[in-house]
Amino acid sequence: MERKAELIKEMLEMQAKFTKHEQSGAYTPEDYYVDGKWKEYRDRYTELAGEVREIASEEANYWK
């Protein structure tokens, strides 16, 4: 449970950072989807989400 909470905390911090950037007007889809630090952000966020999903599935004993 502790690991899942750490991952979720990191995800929420990432979301706040991205939202701030997006609302600043500097956001471009190319930065997010093609290359640049926001592509790395997206890749890391996807990785974190997958790990949280796996932990939650184990907790729920979903993959018997």
LUMLUMDREN-2810 file (N, C-alpha, C; in Angstrom, 1 decimal):
<atoms>
<atom><aa>M</aa><ch>A</ch><at>N</at><xx>0.8</xx><yy>-1.2</yy><zz>0.0</zz></atom>
<atom><aa>M</aa><ch>A</ch><at>CA</at><xx>0.0</xx><yy>0.0</yy><zz>0.0</zz></atom>
<atom><aa>M</aa><ch>A</ch><at>C</at><xx>0.9</xx><yy>1.3</yy><zz>0.0</zz></atom>
<atom><aa>E</aa><ch>A</ch><at>N</at><xx>2.0</xx><yy>1.2</yy><zz>0.7</zz></atom>
<atom><aa>E</aa><ch>A</ch><at>CA</at><xx>2.8</xx><yy>2.4</yy><zz>0.8</zz></atom>
<atom><aa>E</aa><ch>A</ch><at>C</at><xx>3.4</xx><yy>2.7</yy><zz>-0.6</zz></atom>
<atom><aa>R</aa><ch>A</ch><at>N</at><xx>3.8</xx><yy>1.7</yy><zz>-1.3</zz></atom>
<atom><aa>R</aa><ch>A</ch><at>CA</at><xx>4.4</xx><yy>2.0</yy><zz>-2.6</zz></atom>
<atom><aa>R</aa><ch>A</ch><at>C</at><xx>3.3</xx><yy>2.6</yy><zz>-3.5</zz></atom>
<atom><aa>K</aa><ch>A</ch><at>N</at><xx>2.1</xx><yy>2.1</yy><zz>-3.5</zz></atom>
<atom><aa>K</aa><ch>A</ch><at>CA</at><xx>1.1</xx><yy>2.7</yy><zz>-4.3</zz></atom>
<atom><aa>K</aa><ch>A</ch><at>C</at><xx>0.8</xx><yy>4.1</yy><zz>-4.0</zz></atom>
<atom><aa>A</aa><ch>A</ch><at>N</at><xx>0.8</xx><yy>4.4</yy><zz>-2.7</zz></atom>
<atom><aa>A</aa><ch>A</ch><at>CA</at><xx>0.6</xx><yy>5.8</yy><zz>-2.2</zz></atom>
<atom><aa>A</aa><ch>A</ch><at>C</at><xx>1.7</xx><yy>6.7</yy><zz>-2.7</zz></atom>
<atom><aa>E</aa><ch>A</ch><at>N</at><xx>2.9</xx><yy>6.2</yy><zz>-2.7</zz></atom>
<atom><aa>E</aa><ch>A</ch><at>CA</at><xx>4.1</xx><yy>7.0</yy><zz>-3.3</zz></atom>
<atom><aa>E</aa><ch>A</ch><at>C</at><xx>3.9</xx><yy>7.3</yy><zz>-4.7</zz></atom>
<atom><aa>L</aa><ch>A</ch><at>N</at><xx>3.5</xx><yy>6.3</yy><zz>-5.5</zz></atom>
<atom><aa>L</aa><ch>A</ch><at>CA</at><xx>3.3</xx><yy>6.4</yy><zz>-6.9</zz></atom>
<atom><aa>L</aa><ch>A</ch><at>C</at><xx>2.2</xx><yy>7.4</yy><zz>-7.2</zz></atom>
<atom><aa>I</aa><ch>A</ch><at>N</at><xx>1.1</xx><yy>7.3</yy><zz>-6.5</zz></atom>
<atom><aa>I</aa><ch>A</ch><at>CA</at><xx>0.0</xx><yy>8.2</yy><zz>-6.7</zz></atom>
<atom><aa>I</aa><ch>A</ch><at>C</at><xx>0.4</xx><yy>9.6</yy><zz>-6.4</zz></atom>
<atom><aa>K</aa><ch>A</ch><at>N</at><xx>1.1</xx><yy>9.8</yy><zz>-5.3</zz></atom>
<atom><aa>K</aa><ch>A</ch><at>CA</at><xx>1.6</xx><yy>11.1</yy><zz>-4.9</zz></atom>
<atom><aa>K</aa><ch>A</ch><at>C</at><xx>2.5</xx><yy>11.7</yy><zz>-6.1</zz></atom>
<atom><aa>E</aa><ch>A</ch><at>N</at><xx>3.4</xx><yy>10.9</yy><zz>-6.6</zz></atom>
<atom><aa>E</aa><ch>A</ch><at>CA</at><xx>4.2</xx><yy>11.4</yy><zz>-7.8</zz></atom>
<atom><aa>E</aa><ch>A</ch><at>C</at><xx>3.3</xx><yy>11.8</yy><zz>-9.0</zz></atom>
<atom><aa>M</aa><ch>A</ch><at>N</at><xx>2.3</xx><yy>11.0</yy><zz>-9.2</zz></atom>
<atom><aa>M</aa><ch>A</ch><at>CA</at><xx>1.4</xx><yy>11.2</yy><zz>-10.3</zz></atom>
<atom><aa>M</aa><ch>A</ch><at>C</at><xx>0.6</xx><yy>12.5</yy><zz>-10.1</zz></atom>
<atom><aa>L</aa><ch>A</ch><at>N</at><xx>0.2</xx><yy>12.8</yy><zz>-8.9</zz></atom>
<atom><aa>L</aa><ch>A</ch><at>CA</at><xx>-0.5</xx><yy>14.0</yy><zz>-8.6</zz></atom>
<atom><aa>L</aa><ch>A</ch><at>C</at><xx>0.4</xx><yy>15.2</yy><zz>-8.8</zz></atom>
<atom><aa>E</aa><ch>A</ch><at>N</at><xx>1.6</xx><yy>15.1</yy><zz>-8.4</zz></atom>
<atom><aa>E</aa><ch>A</ch><at>CA</at><xx>2.6</xx><yy>16.2</yy><zz>-8.5</zz></atom>
<atom><aa>E</aa><ch>A</ch><at>C</at><xx>2.8</xx><yy>16.5</yy><zz>-10.0</zz></atom>
<atom><aa>M</aa><ch>A</ch><at>N</at><xx>2.9</xx><yy>15.4</yy><zz>-10.8</zz></atom>
<atom><aa>M</aa><ch>A</ch><at>CA</at><xx>3.1</xx><yy>15.5</yy><zz>-12.2</zz></atom>
<atom><aa>M</aa><ch>A</ch><at>C</at><xx>1.9</xx><yy>16.2</yy><zz>-12.8</zz></atom>
<atom><aa>Q</aa><ch>A</ch><at>N</at><xx>0.7</xx><yy>15.8</yy><zz>-12.4</zz></atom>
<atom><aa>Q</aa><ch>A</ch><at>CA</at><xx>-0.5</xx><yy>16.4</yy><zz>-13.0</zz></atom>
<atom><aa>Q</aa><ch>A</ch><at>C</at><xx>-0.5</xx><yy>17.9</yy><zz>-12.7</zz></atom>
<atom><aa>A</aa><ch>A</ch><at>N</at><xx>-0.2</xx><yy>18.3</yy><zz>-11.5</zz></atom>
<atom><aa>A</aa><ch>A</ch><at>CA</at><xx>-0.2</xx><yy>19.7</yy><zz>-11.1</zz></atom>
<atom><aa>A</aa><ch>A</ch><at>C</at><xx>0.8</xx><yy>20.5</yy><zz>-12.0</zz></atom>
<atom><aa>K</aa><ch>A</ch><at>N</at><xx>2.0</xx><yy>19.9</yy><zz>-12.2</zz></atom>
<atom><aa>K</aa><ch>A</ch><at>CA</at><xx>3.0</xx><yy>20.6</yy><zz>-13.0</zz></atom>
<atom><aa>K</aa><ch>A</ch><at>C</at><xx>2.6</xx><yy>20.8</yy><zz>-14.4</zz></atom>
<atom><aa>F</aa><ch>A</ch><at>N</at><xx>2.0</xx><yy>19.7</yy><zz>-15.0</zz></atom>
<atom><aa>F</aa><ch>A</ch><at>CA</at><xx>1.5</xx><yy>19.8</yy><zz>-16.3</zz></atom>
<atom><aa>F</aa><ch>A</ch><at>C</at><xx>0.4</xx><yy>20.8</yy><zz>-16.5</zz></atom>
<atom><aa>T</aa><ch>A</ch><at>N</at><xx>-0.6</xx><yy>20.7</yy><zz>-15.6</zz></atom>
<atom><aa>T</aa><ch>A</ch><at>CA</at><xx>-1.7</xx><yy>21.7</yy><zz>-15.6</zz></atom>
<atom><aa>T</aa><ch>A</ch><at>C</at><xx>-1.2</xx><yy>23.1</yy><zz>-15.6</zz></atom>
<atom><aa>K</aa><ch>A</ch><at>N</at><xx>-0.2</xx><yy>23.4</yy><zz>-14.7</zz></atom>
<atom><aa>K</aa><ch>A</ch><at>CA</at><xx>0.3</xx><yy>24.7</yy><zz>-14.7</zz></atom>
<atom><aa>K</aa><ch>A</ch><at>C</at><xx>0.9</xx><yy>25.1</yy><zz>-16.0</zz></atom>
<atom><aa>H</aa><ch>A</ch><at>N</at><xx>1.7</xx><yy>24.2</yy><zz>-16.6</zz></atom>
<atom><aa>H</aa><ch>A</ch><at>CA</at><xx>2.3</xx><yy>24.5</yy><zz>-17.9</zz></atom>
<atom><aa>H</aa><ch>A</ch><at>C</at><xx>1.3</xx><yy>24.7</yy><zz>-19.0</zz></atom>
<atom><aa>E</aa><ch>A</ch><at>N</at><xx>0.3</xx><yy>23.8</yy><zz>-19.0</zz></atom>
<atom><aa>E</aa><ch>A</ch><at>CA</at><xx>-0.8</xx><yy>23.9</yy><zz>-20.0</zz></atom>
<atom><aa>E</aa><ch>A</ch><at>C</at><xx>-1.5</xx><yy>25.3</yy><zz>-19.9</zz></atom>
<atom><aa>Q</aa><ch>A</ch><at>N</at><xx>-1.8</xx><yy>25.7</yy><zz>-18.7</zz></atom>
<atom><aa>Q</aa><ch>A</ch><at>CA</at><xx>-2.6</xx><yy>26.9</yy><zz>-18.5</zz></atom>
<atom><aa>Q</aa><ch>A</ch><at>C</at><xx>-1.7</xx><yy>28.2</yy><zz>-18.7</zz></atom>
<atom><aa>S</aa><ch>A</ch><at>N</at><xx>-0.4</xx><yy>28.0</yy><zz>-18.8</zz></atom>
<atom><aa>S</aa><ch>A</ch><at>CA</at><xx>0.5</xx><yy>29.1</yy><zz>-19.0</zz></atom>
<atom><aa>S</aa><ch>A</ch><at>C</at><xx>0.4</xx><yy>29.6</yy><zz>-20.5</zz></atom>
<atom><aa>G</aa><ch>A</ch><at>N</at><xx>-0.1</xx><yy>28.8</yy><zz>-21.4</zz></atom>
<atom><aa>G</aa><ch>A</ch><at>CA</at><xx>-0.2</xx><yy>29.1</yy><zz>-22.8</zz></atom>
<atom><aa>G</aa><ch>A</ch><at>C</at><xx>1.0</xx><yy>28.6</yy><zz>-23.6</zz></atom>
<atom><aa>A</aa><ch>A</ch><at>N</at><xx>2.0</xx><yy>28.0</yy><zz>-22.9</zz></atom>
<atom><aa>A</aa><ch>A</ch><at>CA</at><xx>3.2</xx><yy>27.6</yy><zz>-23.6</zz></atom>
<atom><aa>A</aa><ch>A</ch><at>C</at><xx>3.1</xx><yy>26.1</yy><zz>-24.1</zz></atom>
<atom><aa>Y</aa><ch>A</ch><at>N</at><xx>2.0</xx><yy>25.5</yy><zz>-23.8</zz></atom>
<atom><aa>Y</aa><ch>A</ch><at>CA</at><xx>1.7</xx><yy>24.1</yy><zz>-24.2</zz></atom>
<atom><aa>Y</aa><ch>A</ch><at>C</at><xx>1.6</xx><yy>24.0</yy><zz>-25.7</zz></atom>
<atom><aa>T</aa><ch>A</ch><at>N</at><xx>2.3</xx><yy>23.0</yy><zz>-26.3</zz></atom>
<atom><aa>T</aa><ch>A</ch><at>CA</at><xx>2.0</xx><yy>22.6</yy><zz>-27.7</zz></atom>
<atom><aa>T</aa><ch>A</ch><at>C</at><xx>1.9</xx><yy>21.1</yy><zz>-27.8</zz></atom>
<atom><aa>P</aa><ch>A</ch><at>N</at><xx>1.0</xx><yy>20.6</yy><zz>-28.6</zz></atom>
<atom><aa>P</aa><ch>A</ch><at>CA</at><xx>0.8</xx><yy>19.2</yy><zz>-28.7</zz></atom>
<atom><aa>P</aa><ch>A</ch><at>C</at><xx>2.1</xx><yy>18.5</yy><zz>-29.2</zz></atom>
<atom><aa>E</aa><ch>A</ch><at>N</at><xx>2.9</xx><yy>19.1</yy><zz>-30.0</zz></atom>
<atom><aa>E</aa><ch>A</ch><at>CA</at><xx>4.2</xx><yy>18.5</yy><zz>-30.4</zz></atom>
<atom><aa>E</aa><ch>A</ch><at>C</at><xx>5.1</xx><yy>18.2</yy><zz>-29.2</zz></atom>
<atom><aa>D</aa><ch>A</ch><at>N</at><xx>5.2</xx><yy>19.2</yy><zz>-28.2</zz></atom>
<atom><aa>D</aa><ch>A</ch><at>CA</at><xx>6.0</xx><yy>18.9</yy><zz>-27.1</zz></atom>
<atom><aa>D</aa><ch>A</ch><at>C</at><xx>5.5</xx><yy>17.7</yy><zz>-26.3</zz></atom>
<atom><aa>Y</aa><ch>A</ch><at>N</at><xx>4.2</xx><yy>17.5</yy><zz>-26.3</zz></atom>
<atom><aa>Y</aa><ch>A</ch><at>CA</at><xx>3.7</xx><yy>16.4</yy><zz>-25.5</zz></atom>
<atom><aa>Y</aa><ch>A</ch><at>C</at><xx>3.7</xx><yy>15.1</yy><zz>-26.2</zz></atom>
<atom><aa>Y</aa><ch>A</ch><at>N</at><xx>3.5</xx><yy>15.1</yy><zz>-27.5</zz></atom>
<atom><aa>Y</aa><ch>A</ch><at>CA</at><xx>3.4</xx><yy>13.8</yy><zz>-28.2</zz></atom>
<atom><aa>Y</aa><ch>A</ch><at>C</at><xx>4.6</xx><yy>13.4</yy><zz>-29.0</zz></atom>
<atom><aa>V</aa><ch>A</ch><at>N</at><xx>5.4</xx><yy>14.4</yy><zz>-29.5</zz></atom>
<atom><aa>V</aa><ch>A</ch><at>CA</at><xx>6.5</xx><yy>14.1</yy><zz>-30.4</zz></atom>
<atom><aa>V</aa><ch>A</ch><at>C</at><xx>7.8</xx><yy>14.0</yy><zz>-29.7</zz></atom>
<atom><aa>D</aa><ch>A</ch><at>N</at><xx>8.3</xx><yy>15.1</yy><zz>-29.1</zz></atom>
<atom><aa>D</aa><ch>A</ch><at>CA</at><xx>9.5</xx><yy>15.0</yy><zz>-28.4</zz></atom>
<atom><aa>D</aa><ch>A</ch><at>C</at><xx>9.6</xx><yy>16.1</yy><zz>-27.3</zz></atom>
<atom><aa>G</aa><ch>A</ch><at>N</at><xx>10.7</xx><yy>16.2</yy><zz>-26.6</zz></atom>
<atom><aa>G</aa><ch>A</ch><at>CA</at><xx>10.8</xx><yy>17.1</yy><zz>-25.6</zz></atom>
<atom><aa>G</aa><ch>A</ch><at>C</at><xx>10.4</xx><yy>16.6</yy><zz>-24.2</zz></atom>
<atom><aa>K</aa><ch>A</ch><at>N</at><xx>10.5</xx><yy>17.4</yy><zz>-23.2</zz></atom>
<atom><aa>K</aa><ch>A</ch><at>CA</at><xx>10.4</xx><yy>16.9</yy><zz>-21.8</zz></atom>
<atom><aa>K</aa><ch>A</ch><at>C</at><xx>8.9</xx><yy>16.4</yy><zz>-21.6</zz></atom>
<atom><aa>W</aa><ch>A</ch><at>N</at><xx>8.0</xx><yy>16.9</yy><zz>-22.3</zz></atom>
<atom><aa>W</aa><ch>A</ch><at>CA</at><xx>6.6</xx><yy>16.5</yy><zz>-22.0</zz></atom>
<atom><aa>W</aa><ch>A</ch><at>C</at><xx>6.3</xx><yy>15.1</yy><zz>-22.6</zz></atom>
<atom><aa>K</aa><ch>A</ch><at>N</at><xx>7.0</xx><yy>14.7</yy><zz>-23.6</zz></atom>
<atom><aa>K</aa><ch>A</ch><at>CA</at><xx>6.9</xx><yy>13.3</yy><zz>-24.1</zz></atom>
<atom><aa>K</aa><ch>A</ch><at>C</at><xx>7.5</xx><yy>12.4</yy><zz>-23.0</zz></atom>
<atom><aa>E</aa><ch>A</ch><at>N</at><xx>8.6</xx><yy>12.8</yy><zz>-22.4</zz></atom>
<atom><aa>E</aa><ch>A</ch><at>CA</at><xx>9.2</xx><yy>12.0</yy><zz>-21.3</zz></atom>
<atom><aa>E</aa><ch>A</ch><at>C</at><xx>8.2</xx><yy>12.0</yy><zz>-20.1</zz></atom>
<atom><aa>Y</aa><ch>A</ch><at>N</at><xx>7.6</xx><yy>13.1</yy><zz>-19.9</zz></atom>
<atom><aa>Y</aa><ch>A</ch><at>CA</at><xx>6.5</xx><yy>13.2</yy><zz>-18.8</zz></atom>
<atom><aa>Y</aa><ch>A</ch><at>C</at><xx>5.4</xx><yy>12.1</yy><zz>-19.1</zz></atom>
<atom><aa>R</aa><ch>A</ch><at>N</at><xx>4.9</xx><yy>12.1</yy><zz>-20.3</zz></atom>
<atom><aa>R</aa><ch>A</ch><at>CA</at><xx>3.9</xx><yy>11.2</yy><zz>-20.7</zz></atom>
<atom><aa>R</aa><ch>A</ch><at>C</at><xx>4.3</xx><yy>9.8</yy><zz>-20.5</zz></atom>
<atom><aa>D</aa><ch>A</ch><at>N</at><xx>5.5</xx><yy>9.5</yy><zz>-21.0</zz></atom>
<atom><aa>D</aa><ch>A</ch><at>CA</at><xx>6.0</xx><yy>8.1</yy><zz>-20.8</zz></atom>
<atom><aa>D</aa><ch>A</ch><at>C</at><xx>6.1</xx><yy>7.7</yy><zz>-19.4</zz></atom>
<atom><aa>R</aa><ch>A</ch><at>N</at><xx>6.7</xx><yy>8.6</yy><zz>-18.5</zz></atom>
<atom><aa>R</aa><ch>A</ch><at>CA</at><xx>6.8</xx><yy>8.3</yy><zz>-17.1</zz></atom>
<atom><aa>R</aa><ch>A</ch><at>C</at><xx>5.4</xx><yy>8.1</yy><zz>-16.5</zz></atom>
<atom><aa>Y</aa><ch>A</ch><at>N</at><xx>4.5</xx><yy>9.0</yy><zz>-16.8</zz></atom>
<atom><aa>Y</aa><ch>A</ch><at>CA</at><xx>3.2</xx><yy>8.9</yy><zz>-16.2</zz></atom>
<atom><aa>Y</aa><ch>A</ch><at>C</at><xx>2.5</xx><yy>7.6</yy><zz>-16.6</zz></atom>
<atom><aa>T</aa><ch>A</ch><at>N</at><xx>2.7</xx><yy>7.2</yy><zz>-17.8</zz></atom>
<atom><aa>T</aa><ch>A</ch><at>CA</at><xx>2.1</xx><yy>5.9</yy><zz>-18.3</zz></atom>
<atom><aa>T</aa><ch>A</ch><at>C</at><xx>2.7</xx><yy>4.7</yy><zz>-17.5</zz></atom>
<atom><aa>E</aa><ch>A</ch><at>N</at><xx>4.0</xx><yy>4.8</yy><zz>-17.3</zz></atom>
<atom><aa>E</aa><ch>A</ch><at>CA</at><xx>4.7</xx><yy>3.8</yy><zz>-16.5</zz></atom>
<atom><aa>E</aa><ch>A</ch><at>C</at><xx>4.2</xx><yy>3.7</yy><zz>-15.0</zz></atom>
<atom><aa>L</aa><ch>A</ch><at>N</at><xx>4.0</xx><yy>4.9</yy><zz>-14.4</zz></atom>
<atom><aa>L</aa><ch>A</ch><at>CA</at><xx>3.5</xx><yy>5.0</yy><zz>-13.1</zz></atom>
<atom><aa>L</aa><ch>A</ch><at>C</at><xx>2.1</xx><yy>4.4</yy><zz>-13.0</zz></atom>
<atom><aa>A</aa><ch>A</ch><at>N</at><xx>1.3</xx><yy>4.8</yy><zz>-13.9</zz></atom>
<atom><aa>A</aa><ch>A</ch><at>CA</at><xx>-0.1</xx><yy>4.3</yy><zz>-14.0</zz></atom>
<atom><aa>A</aa><ch>A</ch><at>C</at><xx>-0.2</xx><yy>2.8</yy><zz>-14.1</zz></atom>
<atom><aa>G</aa><ch>A</ch><at>N</at><xx>0.7</xx><yy>2.2</yy><zz>-14.9</zz></atom>
<atom><aa>G</aa><ch>A</ch><at>CA</at><xx>0.7</xx><yy>0.8</yy><zz>-15.0</zz></atom>
<atom><aa>G</aa><ch>A</ch><at>C</at><xx>1.1</xx><yy>0.1</yy><zz>-13.8</zz></atom>
<atom><aa>E</aa><ch>A</ch><at>N</at><xx>2.1</xx><yy>0.7</yy><zz>-13.1</zz></atom>
<atom><aa>E</aa><ch>A</ch><at>CA</at><xx>2.5</xx><yy>0.1</yy><zz>-11.8</zz></atom>
<atom><aa>E</aa><ch>A</ch><at>C</at><xx>1.4</xx><yy>0.2</yy><zz>-10.7</zz></atom>
<atom><aa>V</aa><ch>A</ch><at>N</at><xx>0.7</xx><yy>1.3</yy><zz>-10.7</zz></atom>
<atom><aa>V</aa><ch>A</ch><at>CA</at><xx>-0.4</xx><yy>1.5</yy><zz>-9.7</zz></atom>
<atom><aa>V</aa><ch>A</ch><at>C</at><xx>-1.5</xx><yy>0.5</yy><zz>-10.1</zz></atom>
<atom><aa>R</aa><ch>A</ch><at>N</at><xx>-1.8</xx><yy>0.3</yy><zz>-11.3</zz></atom>
<atom><aa>R</aa><ch>A</ch><at>CA</at><xx>-2.8</xx><yy>-0.7</yy><zz>-11.7</zz></atom>
<atom><aa>R</aa><ch>A</ch><at>C</at><xx>-2.4</xx><yy>-2.1</yy><zz>-11.3</zz></atom>
<atom><aa>E</aa><ch>A</ch><at>N</at><xx>-1.2</xx><yy>-2.5</yy><zz>-11.5</zz></atom>
<atom><aa>E</aa><ch>A</ch><at>CA</at><xx>-0.7</xx><yy>-3.8</yy><zz>-11.0</zz></atom>
<atom><aa>E</aa><ch>A</ch><at>C</at><xx>-0.8</xx><yy>-4.0</yy><zz>-9.5</zz></atom>
<atom><aa>I</aa><ch>A</ch><at>N</at><xx>-0.4</xx><yy>-3.0</yy><zz>-8.8</zz></atom>
<atom><aa>I</aa><ch>A</ch><at>CA</at><xx>-0.5</xx><yy>-3.1</yy><zz>-7.3</zz></atom>
<atom><aa>I</aa><ch>A</ch><at>C</at><xx>-2.0</xx><yy>-3.2</yy><zz>-6.9</zz></atom>
<atom><aa>A</aa><ch>A</ch><at>N</at><xx>-2.9</xx><yy>-2.4</yy><zz>-7.5</zz></atom>
<atom><aa>A</aa><ch>A</ch><at>CA</at><xx>-4.3</xx><yy>-2.4</yy><zz>-7.1</zz></atom>
<atom><aa>A</aa><ch>A</ch><at>C</at><xx>-4.9</xx><yy>-3.8</yy><zz>-7.5</zz></atom>
<atom><aa>S</aa><ch>A</ch><at>N</at><xx>-4.5</xx><yy>-4.3</yy><zz>-8.6</zz></atom>
<atom><aa>S</aa><ch>A</ch><at>CA</at><xx>-5.0</xx><yy>-5.6</yy><zz>-9.0</zz></atom>
<atom><aa>S</aa><ch>A</ch><at>C</at><xx>-4.6</xx><yy>-6.7</yy><zz>-8.0</zz></atom>
<atom><aa>E</aa><ch>A</ch><at>N</at><xx>-3.3</xx><yy>-6.7</yy><zz>-7.6</zz></atom>
<atom><aa>E</aa><ch>A</ch><at>CA</at><xx>-2.9</xx><yy>-7.6</yy><zz>-6.6</zz></atom>
<atom><aa>E</aa><ch>A</ch><at>C</at><xx>-3.7</xx><yy>-7.4</yy><zz>-5.3</zz></atom>
<atom><aa>E</aa><ch>A</ch><at>N</at><xx>-3.9</xx><yy>-6.2</yy><zz>-4.9</zz></atom>
<atom><aa>E</aa><ch>A</ch><at>CA</at><xx>-4.6</xx><yy>-5.9</yy><zz>-3.6</zz></atom>
<atom><aa>E</aa><ch>A</ch><at>C</at><xx>-6.0</xx><yy>-6.5</yy><zz>-3.7</zz></atom>
<atom><aa>A</aa><ch>A</ch><at>N</at><xx>-6.6</xx><yy>-6.4</yy><zz>-4.9</zz></atom>
<atom><aa>A</aa><ch>A</ch><at>CA</at><xx>-8.0</xx><yy>-6.8</yy><zz>-5.1</zz></atom>
<atom><aa>A</aa><ch>A</ch><at>C</at><xx>-8.0</xx><yy>-8.3</yy><zz>-5.4</zz></atom>
<atom><aa>N</aa><ch>A</ch><at>N</at><xx>-6.8</xx><yy>-8.9</yy><zz>-5.5</zz></atom>
<atom><aa>N</aa><ch>A</ch><at>CA</at><xx>-6.7</xx><yy>-10.3</yy><zz>-5.9</zz></atom>
<atom><aa>N</aa><ch>A</ch><at>C</at><xx>-7.4</xx><yy>-10.6</yy><zz>-7.2</zz></atom>
<atom><aa>Y</aa><ch>A</ch><at>N</at><xx>-7.2</xx><yy>-9.7</yy><zz>-8.1</zz></atom>
<atom><aa>Y</aa><ch>A</ch><at>CA</at><xx>-7.9</xx><yy>-9.7</yy><zz>-9.4</zz></atom>
<atom><aa>Y</aa><ch>A</ch><at>C</at><xx>-7.3</xx><yy>-10.8</yy><zz>-10.3</zz></atom>
<atom><aa>W</aa><ch>A</ch><at>N</at><xx>-6.0</xx><yy>-10.9</yy><zz>-10.3</zz></atom>
<atom><aa>W</aa><ch>A</ch><at>CA</at><xx>-5.3</xx><yy>-11.9</yy><zz>-11.2</zz></atom>
<atom><aa>W</aa><ch>A</ch><at>C</at><xx>-5.0</xx><yy>-13.2</yy><zz>-10.6</zz></atom>
<atom><aa>K</aa><ch>A</ch><at>N</at><xx>-6.0</xx><yy>-13.9</yy><zz>-10.1</zz></atom>
<atom><aa>K</aa><ch>A</ch><at>CA</at><xx>-5.9</xx><yy>-15.2</yy><zz>-9.4</zz></atom>
<atom><aa>K</aa><ch>A</ch><at>C</at><xx>-5.4</xx><yy>-16.2</yy><zz>-10.4</zz></atom>
</atoms>
